[in-house]
Amino acid sequence: MRVHHLNCGSLRFPGAPLVCHVLLVESADELVLVDTGFGLADIADPSRLGPVRRLIRPALDPAETAIRQVEQLGFAATDVRDVVLTHFDLDHVGGLADFPEAAVHVSAVEARAAVHAPSWQERRRYRAAQWSHGPHLVEHPADGDAWHGFAAAREILPGVVLIPLPGHTRGHAAVAVDNGRNWLVHAGDAFFHHSTLDHRPIPWPLRFNERAVAFNLTQVRVNHARLAELHHQSDLTIFSAHDPTQFATLANAPDHP
C-alpha cells in the first residue's frame, strides 16, 4: 500500500502551531482515510465549529481539506470507501460530509460517547453538525488481541488495525497502517508533541491543553508511558495527529517500498 501524509487543517494554536495529520492509504482497489481534518462545510460555515475555533484558530483553507487533496492526487470522493477515525473531536471529523458514501469505522465506545449517548460534557465537546448528513458508522468493540506491545487491537481492514487508547476521549483509538516496511501508528491525540515519547518536557500551552481536554487524565498518562516504551521499536513509527515536526518528517519520507 502507498500512504500519503496530508495536513488537513493548520491550527494557529497560541504558542504552538499545529497540523491535522491525516493519512490517505492507497491500495490496489480503494482508498482509506485515517481521520479527515476539517471539511468544506466547516469552511463554508465556521460557526459549526463552536467557540473553540477562537482558541485553535484553524486556517480553514479549502486547499487543505482532504477532499481537495484527494482530487489533486487524481482521485474522486467515491474512491474513498472507508474512513477510520481516531475519535470524534471537531478537527478530526469535519471532512466526513465530503465523503458521504464511505463507511466510517470507529470504536463503539467513541460512537456511544459522541453520537448515541453523550454525557453533558460530551455534548458540549462534540459538534453534531459535522455528522448530521448521517454517515454509515461501522462500530468496533474496544477489545481484541495483544498486538506489537499493545494490550488489545483488531484488524478492521486489510493492513489497518484499530488500537483502543482511551483517555483523551472516552473511546479514543490509535490506527496502525502497514506501509510495506513497518507499521505507521497514527496515535491521534494520545499525545500532542514528539517530546512526550522521549520523556522530555513539552511546550506548556500543549501541556495545559492536554490536561484541560482529557476525558481521563490518568489514562492519558498511562498512554504516554506505553507509547514512549514502544516508539523505539523498528517495526513501529508512532506519531501524533498534531505535531508539525513529525508530520514534516513523514511527509517528506519515502512512503512505500
PASEDREN-70370 format. One line per 3 residues: number of its first residue (from 0); for each residue x, y, z of N, C-alpha, C, CB. Coordinates in steps of 0.05 Angstrom, whole numbers, plus 5000, padded with zeros to 4 digits. Glycine has a CB too. Layout:
<sites>
NUM	X Y Z X Y Z X Y Z X Y Z; ...
</sites>
This chain:
<sites>
0	5017 4976 5000 5000 5000 5000 5017 5025 5000 4981 5000 5024; 5008 5045 4988 5021 5071 4988 5006 5089 5008 5023 5084 4959; 5021 5104 5024 5009 5121 5044 5017 5150 5039 5018 5113 5072
3	4997 5168 5036 5002 5196 5033 4996 5210 5060 4984 5208 5011; 5014 5228 5067 5011 5244 5092 5000 5271 5084 5038 5246 5107; 4976 5278 5094 4962 5303 5088 4959 5320 5113 4935 5297 5075
6	4964 5346 5110 4956 5364 5131 4929 5375 5124 4977 5388 5134; 4908 5367 5139 4881 5375 5133 4870 5395 5153 4863 5351 5132; 4888 5413 5162 4879 5434 5180 4902 5447 5195 4859 5424 5198
9	4913 5469 5185 4934 5483 5201 4920 5498 5224 4949 5503 5183; 4930 5494 5248 4919 5507 5272 4939 5527 5283 4912 5486 5293; 4930 5551 5287 4947 5572 5298 4942 5574 5328 4941 5600 5285
12	4948 5551 5341 4944 5549 5370 4964 5566 5384 4947 5519 5379; 4956 5581 5405 4974 5600 5418 5000 5587 5428 4960 5614 5441; 5022 5597 5418 5048 5587 5427 5057 5561 5415 5048 5583 5456
15	5040 5549 5397 5048 5522 5386 5032 5517 5361 5043 5500 5407; 5041 5526 5338 5027 5520 5313 5025 5490 5309 5041 5533 5289; 5002 5480 5300 4997 5452 5298 4986 5445 5270 4977 5443 5319
18	4986 5419 5264 4974 5409 5239 4952 5389 5246 4996 5396 5221; 4936 5382 5227 4917 5359 5229 4927 5338 5210 4887 5369 5223; 4942 5319 5220 4955 5298 5205 4935 5276 5197 4979 5286 5220
21	4930 5274 5171 4912 5254 5161 4927 5235 5142 4888 5268 5145; 4920 5209 5143 4932 5190 5125 4913 5183 5102 4940 5164 5140; 4923 5183 5078 4908 5172 5055 4922 5147 5047 4906 5193 5032
24	4909 5124 5050 4921 5098 5044 4910 5089 5017 4914 5077 5067; 4929 5085 4999 4922 5078 4972 4929 5048 4967 4937 5096 4951; 4909 5032 4965 4913 5003 4959 4906 4998 4930 4897 4985 4978
27	4906 4973 4922 4901 4966 4894 4874 4973 4885 4906 4936 4890; 4854 4972 4903 4826 4976 4893 4810 4997 4908 4812 4950 4894; 4822 5011 4928 4807 5031 4942 4825 5050 4957 4787 5017 4962
30	4813 5071 4968 4827 5090 4985 4814 5089 5013 4826 5119 4973; 4832 5092 5033 4823 5093 5060 4835 5119 5073 4832 5068 5076; 4818 5134 5086 4827 5157 5102 4829 5150 5131 4809 5182 5097
33	4850 5159 5144 4851 5158 5173 4848 5186 5184 4878 5145 5183; 4825 5192 5196 4815 5218 5203 4810 5235 5178 4836 5233 5221; 4798 5258 5181 4792 5275 5158 4800 5304 5161 4763 5273 5152
36	4807 5313 5185 4812 5341 5189 4786 5357 5185 4834 5351 5170; 4789 5382 5177 4767 5399 5171 4756 5395 5143 4774 5429 5175; 4730 5401 5139 4718 5396 5113 4708 5422 5100 4695 5377 5115
39	4697 5419 5076 4687 5443 5062 4664 5456 5077 4678 5435 5034; 4647 5440 5090 4625 5452 5105 4635 5469 5129 4606 5430 5115; 4657 5461 5141 4668 5477 5163 4678 5504 5152 4692 5462 5176
42	4689 5504 5128 4699 5529 5116 4675 5547 5108 4717 5522 5092; 4654 5534 5097 4631 5550 5089 4616 5562 5113 4612 5533 5073; 4617 5548 5136 4603 5558 5160 4619 5552 5184 4575 5545 5162
45	4639 5568 5190 4657 5563 5213 4642 5562 5240 4678 5584 5215; 4618 5574 5241 4604 5574 5267 4597 5545 5276 4578 5590 5264; 4597 5526 5258 4590 5499 5266 4613 5486 5282 4584 5482 5242
48	4636 5499 5283 4658 5490 5299 4656 5499 5328 4684 5500 5288; 4638 5518 5333 4633 5527 5361 4655 5546 5370 4633 5503 5379; 4653 5554 5396 4672 5574 5407 4701 5566 5406 4664 5581 5434
51	4707 5540 5406 4734 5532 5408 4751 5541 5384 4736 5502 5410; 4737 5548 5362 4752 5557 5338 4768 5582 5344 4732 5562 5315; 4759 5598 5363 4773 5623 5370 4799 5617 5385 4755 5641 5387
54	4801 5593 5397 4826 5585 5411 4845 5572 5391 4819 5566 5434; 4835 5553 5376 4853 5537 5358 4859 5552 5332 4842 5510 5353; 4842 5571 5324 4845 5588 5301 4853 5572 5276 4866 5609 5307
57	4836 5555 5266 4842 5539 5242 4844 5557 5218 4822 5518 5237; 4862 5550 5200 4865 5566 5175 4841 5564 5158 4890 5557 5160; 4827 5541 5158 4803 5537 5142 4808 5544 5112 4780 5554 5153
60	4828 5532 5101 4836 5536 5073 4825 5512 5057 4867 5537 5071; 4808 5517 5037 4797 5495 5021 4818 5477 5010 4780 5506 4999; 4842 5488 5003 4863 5471 4992 4874 5451 5012 4886 5488 4982
63	4869 5455 5038 4878 5437 5059 4858 5415 5064 4884 5452 5084; 4834 5416 5054 4814 5396 5060 4823 5369 5047 4786 5404 5050; 4814 5347 5060 4821 5321 5049 4810 5317 5021 4811 5299 5067
66	4785 5327 5016 4773 5323 4990 4788 5336 4968 4744 5333 4990; 4798 5361 4973 4813 5375 4952 4840 5362 4947 4816 5404 4960; 4852 5351 4969 4878 5338 4965 4875 5311 4952 4892 5335 4993
69	4853 5297 4958 4847 5272 4944 4844 5278 4914 4822 5259 4955; 4829 5299 4907 4825 5306 4879 4851 5314 4866 4804 5328 4877; 4868 5328 4881 4893 5337 4870 4911 5313 4862 4908 5355 4890
72	4907 5291 4876 4922 5267 4870 4910 5250 4847 4924 5250 4895; 4887 5260 4837 4875 5247 4814 4852 5228 4820 4896 5233 4799; 4843 5229 4845 4821 5211 4853 4795 5227 4857 4828 5197 4880
75	4773 5212 4861 4747 5224 4866 4739 5217 4895 4726 5214 4846; 4719 5232 4905 4709 5226 4932 4699 5197 4934 4687 5245 4939; 4687 5187 4913 4676 5160 4915 4698 5138 4915 4658 5155 4891
78	4723 5146 4909 4745 5126 4912 4752 5121 4941 4769 5136 4897; 4744 5139 4959 4749 5135 4987 4725 5119 4998 4752 5163 5003; 4730 5093 5002 4708 5075 5010 4707 5072 5040 4712 5049 4997
81	4729 5078 5054 4729 5075 5083 4744 5098 5096 4743 5048 5091; 4733 5107 5119 4746 5127 5136 4749 5114 5163 4730 5154 5137; 4773 5115 5175 4777 5105 5201 4784 5128 5220 4801 5083 5201
84	4769 5131 5241 4771 5153 5259 4786 5146 5285 4744 5165 5267; 4804 5164 5293 4816 5161 5320 4796 5169 5341 4842 5178 5322; 4780 5190 5335 4759 5199 5354 4742 5220 5340 4771 5210 5380
87	4722 5231 5354 4702 5248 5341 4707 5278 5346 4675 5240 5351; 4729 5286 5356 4734 5315 5360 4732 5329 5333 4761 5320 5374; 4725 5355 5335 4718 5370 5311 4740 5373 5290 4709 5398 5319
90	4765 5372 5299 4787 5375 5280 4795 5348 5268 4811 5388 5294; 4780 5327 5273 4785 5301 5262 4763 5290 5244 4790 5281 5285; 4739 5301 5247 4716 5290 5232 4702 5310 5214 4696 5280 5252
93	4712 5335 5212 4698 5355 5197 4695 5348 5167 4712 5381 5199; 4713 5332 5156 4711 5325 5128 4694 5301 5122 4738 5320 5118; 4681 5289 5142 4664 5266 5136 4643 5271 5114 4651 5257 5161
96	4631 5295 5115 4609 5300 5096 4620 5302 5068 4596 5326 5104; 4646 5306 5064 4657 5307 5037 4660 5279 5024 4684 5321 5037; 4656 5258 5041 4658 5231 5031 4633 5215 5041 4684 5217 5042
99	4609 5223 5031 4585 5213 5043 4580 5183 5038 4562 5228 5032; 4593 5172 5018 4589 5143 5012 4608 5125 5027 4592 5139 4982; 4627 5136 5041 4647 5120 5055 4636 5108 5080 4672 5136 5061
102	4644 5083 5087 4639 5072 5113 4658 5085 5133 4642 5040 5112; 4647 5092 5156 4663 5106 5176 4667 5087 5200 4648 5132 5186; 4692 5079 5203 4700 5060 5224 4708 5075 5249 4722 5041 5214
105	4698 5066 5272 4704 5080 5297 4700 5060 5320 4686 5105 5301; 4712 5065 5342 4707 5047 5365 4678 5051 5374 4727 5052 5388; 4666 5029 5383 4638 5030 5392 4636 5049 5416 4627 5002 5399
108	4656 5050 5433 4655 5067 5456 4655 5096 5448 4680 5061 5474; 4671 5103 5428 4671 5131 5419 4645 5138 5405 4695 5135 5400; 4634 5120 5389 4608 5126 5377 4586 5130 5398 4600 5102 5358
111	4587 5116 5419 4568 5120 5441 4573 5147 5454 4570 5098 5462; 4598 5154 5458 4604 5180 5471 4596 5204 5455 4634 5181 5477; 4599 5202 5429 4594 5225 5411 4566 5226 5399 4614 5226 5389
114	4556 5202 5391 4532 5201 5375 4508 5191 5390 4537 5185 5350; 4511 5168 5403 4488 5154 5414 4479 5163 5442 4494 5125 5414; 4499 5166 5460 4492 5172 5488 4513 5189 5501 4488 5146 5504
117	4517 5213 5490 4538 5231 5502 4529 5241 5529 4544 5254 5484; 4549 5244 5547 4544 5257 5572 4540 5287 5567 4567 5252 5592; 4533 5302 5588 4530 5331 5585 4556 5344 5575 4521 5344 5612
120	4579 5335 5587 4604 5346 5578 4611 5339 5549 4627 5336 5597; 4604 5315 5542 4609 5306 5514 4591 5320 5494 4606 5276 5512; 4567 5327 5502 4550 5343 5484 4562 5370 5478 4522 5346 5495
123	4576 5381 5498 4589 5407 5494 4615 5404 5477 4596 5420 5521; 4627 5381 5480 4653 5376 5467 4650 5371 5437 4667 5353 5479; 4632 5354 5430 4630 5345 5402 4611 5364 5387 4620 5317 5400
126	4614 5364 5360 4598 5382 5343 4581 5365 5324 4616 5401 5327; 4557 5359 5333 4539 5340 5318 4534 5349 5289 4513 5337 5333; 4536 5375 5283 4532 5384 5256 4551 5371 5236 4535 5414 5254
129	4574 5362 5246 4594 5350 5228 4586 5322 5218 4621 5349 5242; 4567 5309 5232 4557 5284 5222 4527 5284 5218 4565 5261 5241; 4516 5307 5214 4486 5310 5210 4478 5298 5184 4478 5339 5212
132	4496 5293 5165 4490 5281 5139 4484 5251 5142 4512 5285 5119; 4489 5240 5166 4482 5212 5171 4502 5192 5159 4456 5206 5160; 4527 5193 5166 4546 5174 5155 4541 5145 5164 4575 5182 5163
135	4550 5126 5149 4546 5098 5156 4569 5091 5175 4547 5079 5130; 4562 5088 5201 4582 5082 5221 4585 5051 5224 4574 5093 5249; 4610 5043 5224 4617 5015 5230 4631 5016 5257 4635 5003 5207
138	4618 5005 5277 4627 5008 5304 4642 4982 5313 4604 5014 5324; 4666 4986 5324 4682 4963 5331 4686 4961 5361 4710 4965 5317; 4683 4937 5372 4687 4934 5401 4715 4942 5410 4681 4904 5409
141	4717 4952 5434 4742 4961 5445 4757 4938 5458 4738 4984 5465; 4762 4917 5442 4777 4894 5452 4792 4883 5429 4758 4873 5465; 4804 4859 5433 4820 4847 5412 4843 4831 5424 4830 4867 5392
144	4862 4826 5407 4886 4810 5416 4910 4829 5420 4893 4789 5395; 4928 4819 5437 4953 4834 5440 4967 4837 5413 4972 4819 5460; 4979 4861 5409 4990 4867 5382 5014 4886 5386 4968 4880 5364
147	5037 4877 5378 5061 4894 5378 5065 4910 5404 5060 4913 5355; 5059 4897 5426 5063 4910 5452 5038 4924 5463 5084 4929 5450; 5017 4928 5446 4992 4939 5456 4975 4917 5467 4977 4954 5433
150	4959 4924 5487 4944 4903 5501 4922 4891 5484 4931 4915 5526; 4910 4907 5467 4887 4897 5451 4886 4913 5425 4861 4900 5466; 4880 4899 5404 4877 4912 5377 4862 4893 5359 4905 4919 5365
153	4851 4904 5338 4837 4886 5318 4842 4898 5290 4807 4883 5324; 4847 4880 5271 4849 4888 5243 4821 4892 5232 4865 4867 5227; 4815 4916 5224 4788 4922 5215 4786 4924 5185 4778 4949 5227
156	4809 4928 5171 4811 4927 5142 4838 4915 5136 4808 4956 5130; 4842 4904 5113 4869 4893 5107 4891 4913 5111 4870 4883 5078; 4910 4907 5130 4932 4925 5135 4925 4949 5152 4943 4934 5110
159	4901 4950 5164 4893 4972 5181 4883 4961 5207 4871 4989 5166; 4895 4970 5229 4890 4959 5256 4880 4982 5274 4915 4946 5268; 4858 4977 5288 4847 4996 5308 4856 4988 5335 4816 4997 5306
162	4868 5007 5350 4881 5001 5376 4867 5019 5397 4911 5006 5375; 4851 5009 5416 4839 5025 5436 4860 5040 5453 4820 5008 5454; 4857 5066 5455 4874 5082 5472 4857 5104 5485 4898 5095 5456
165	4838 5096 5502 4820 5116 5514 4836 5134 5533 4798 5102 5530; 4825 5158 5537 4838 5177 5555 4833 5205 5545 4868 5172 5557; 4842 5211 5521 4836 5238 5510 4806 5241 5507 4850 5242 5483
168	4793 5220 5496 4764 5219 5496 4756 5191 5507 4751 5223 5468; 4731 5187 5511 4721 5161 5523 4729 5137 5506 4691 5162 5527; 4728 5140 5479 4733 5117 5462 4756 5122 5442 4709 5110 5447
171	4774 5140 5450 4797 5146 5432 4812 5121 5424 4816 5166 5446; 4822 5121 5399 4838 5098 5390 4861 5108 5372 4820 5078 5374; 4882 5092 5371 4902 5095 5351 4896 5078 5327 4931 5088 5362
174	4907 5085 5304 4903 5070 5279 4930 5063 5267 4885 5085 5259; 4936 5038 5264 4961 5029 5252 4957 5020 5223 4974 5006 5268; 4975 5029 5206 4974 5022 5177 5000 5009 5169 4968 5048 5160
177	4998 4987 5155 5021 4973 5144 5029 4986 5118 5015 4942 5140; 5053 4999 5118 5061 5013 5094 5081 4996 5077 5075 5039 5100; 5084 4970 5085 5101 4953 5069 5129 4950 5081 5103 4963 5042
180	5137 4969 5097 5164 4968 5111 5161 4965 5141 5180 4993 5104; 5142 4980 5152 5136 4978 5180 5107 4987 5185 5156 4995 5197; 5100 4991 5209 5073 5000 5216 5074 5030 5223 5061 4983 5239
183	5057 5045 5210 5053 5073 5217 5031 5074 5238 5046 5091 5192; 5037 5083 5262 5017 5084 5283 5008 5113 5288 5028 5072 5310; 4985 5119 5276 4972 5145 5280 4959 5145 5307 4951 5152 5257
186	4972 5159 5326 4963 5158 5354 4942 5179 5360 4986 5162 5372; 4932 5193 5340 4911 5213 5345 4921 5234 5365 4886 5200 5354; 4904 5238 5385 4911 5258 5406 4919 5244 5432 4887 5276 5411
189	4929 5219 5430 4940 5206 5453 4964 5221 5465 4948 5177 5447; 4977 5237 5447 4998 5256 5456 4998 5278 5436 5026 5243 5460; 5010 5301 5443 5010 5325 5425 5037 5333 5415 4998 5348 5440
192	5058 5323 5427 5085 5333 5420 5105 5310 5421 5094 5357 5439; 5123 5310 5402 5142 5287 5400 5159 5283 5425 5160 5291 5376; 5164 5305 5440 5180 5302 5465 5167 5283 5485 5184 5329 5477
195	5141 5279 5483 5128 5260 5501 5140 5232 5499 5098 5259 5495; 5148 5225 5475 5158 5198 5470 5186 5194 5482 5159 5192 5441; 5200 5216 5488 5227 5214 5500 5227 5223 5529 5246 5231 5484
198	5203 5225 5541 5201 5234 5569 5213 5261 5574 5214 5213 5588; 5212 5279 5554 5222 5306 5557 5199 5325 5559 5240 5314 5533; 5203 5349 5571 5181 5368 5574 5170 5377 5547 5191 5393 5589
201	5144 5381 5547 5131 5392 5522 5124 5421 5527 5106 5375 5515; 5119 5436 5506 5112 5464 5510 5088 5468 5528 5106 5477 5482; 5089 5487 5546 5068 5489 5566 5040 5494 5554 5075 5512 5585
204	5037 5508 5532 5009 5510 5521 4997 5483 5514 5009 5528 5497; 5014 5465 5503 5004 5439 5496 4999 5422 5521 5023 5424 5478; 5016 5425 5541 5012 5410 5566 4986 5419 5580 5036 5415 5585
207	4981 5445 5580 4956 5455 5592 4932 5445 5576 4957 5486 5593; 4933 5447 5550 4911 5438 5534 4905 5409 5537 4915 5445 5504; 4926 5393 5538 4923 5364 5540 4908 5357 5566 4950 5350 5540
210	4915 5371 5588 4901 5366 5613 4872 5376 5612 4916 5379 5636; 4869 5399 5600 4842 5412 5600 4821 5396 5585 4844 5440 5588; 4830 5382 5563 4810 5369 5547 4809 5338 5551 4816 5374 5518
213	4825 5328 5570 4826 5299 5574 4800 5289 5587 4850 5292 5592; 4790 5268 5576 4767 5254 5588 4776 5240 5614 4754 5234 5569; 4800 5228 5613 4811 5214 5636 4841 5219 5636 4804 5184 5636
216	4850 5237 5653 4879 5245 5652 4897 5222 5661 4883 5270 5670; 4887 5206 5679 4904 5183 5688 4909 5164 5664 4890 5167 5710; 4889 5159 5648 4893 5142 5625 4911 5155 5604 4866 5135 5612
219	4909 5182 5601 4927 5196 5583 4956 5191 5591 4921 5226 5583; 4961 5193 5617 4989 5189 5626 4998 5160 5622 4991 5197 5655; 4980 5141 5626 4986 5113 5621 4993 5109 5591 4963 5095 5629
222	4978 5122 5574 4983 5120 5545 5010 5132 5538 4961 5134 5529; 5017 5155 5551 5043 5167 5546 5065 5147 5552 5047 5192 5563; 5064 5134 5575 5084 5116 5583 5086 5092 5564 5079 5106 5612
225	5063 5082 5556 5063 5059 5538 5074 5066 5511 5035 5047 5535; 5066 5088 5500 5076 5096 5474 5106 5102 5474 5061 5121 5464; 5115 5115 5496 5144 5120 5499 5160 5094 5500 5149 5137 5524
228	5149 5074 5513 5162 5048 5515 5164 5035 5488 5147 5030 5534; 5144 5039 5470 5143 5025 5445 5156 5039 5422 5115 5019 5439; 5160 5065 5424 5166 5080 5400 5194 5075 5389 5163 5109 5405
231	5211 5062 5404 5238 5056 5393 5238 5029 5377 5258 5054 5416; 5215 5015 5377 5214 4991 5361 5217 4997 5331 5188 4976 5367; 5234 4982 5318 5239 4988 5290 5215 4983 5272 5263 4972 5281
234	5197 4966 5281 5174 4960 5264 5150 4978 5269 5166 4931 5268; 5153 4998 5286 5131 5017 5292 5142 5046 5288 5121 5013 5321; 5126 5062 5274 5131 5091 5273 5107 5105 5285 5136 5101 5244
237	5110 5116 5309 5088 5127 5325 5088 5157 5322 5089 5118 5355; 5065 5169 5316 5064 5198 5313 5037 5209 5322 5069 5206 5283; 5037 5234 5329 5013 5248 5338 4998 5260 5314 5021 5270 5358
240	4973 5265 5318 4957 5278 5298 4965 5307 5293 4928 5277 5305; 4978 5320 5313 4981 5349 5311 5010 5359 5311 4967 5361 5334; 5030 5341 5314 5057 5350 5315 5068 5357 5288 5075 5328 5328
243	5075 5383 5283 5084 5391 5256 5111 5380 5249 5084 5421 5254; 5128 5375 5269 5155 5364 5263 5152 5335 5253 5172 5365 5289; 5136 5319 5267 5132 5292 5258 5119 5291 5230 5115 5276 5278
246	5100 5309 5226 5086 5310 5200 5106 5315 5178 5064 5331 5200; 5123 5336 5182 5143 5343 5161 5162 5320 5155 5158 5368 5169; 5171 5306 5176 5189 5284 5172 5176 5262 5155 5198 5273 5199
249	5152 5255 5162 5138 5233 5149 5129 5240 5121 5115 5223 5165; 5120 5265 5117 5110 5274 5091 5132 5275 5071 5097 5301 5093; 5157 5278 5080 5180 5280 5061 5196 5254 5059 5198 5302 5070
252	5186 5233 5072 5200 5207 5072 5188 5190 5050 5199 5193 5099; 5203 5170 5040 5191 5150 5021 5168 5136 5035 5212 5129 5012; 5146 5132 5020 5122 5122 5033 5115 5094 5024 5099 5140 5027
255	5131 5081 5008 5126 5054 5000 5152 5041 4990 5104 5052 4978; 5154 5015 4992 5178 5001 4983 5186 5007 4954 5176 4971 4987
</sites>
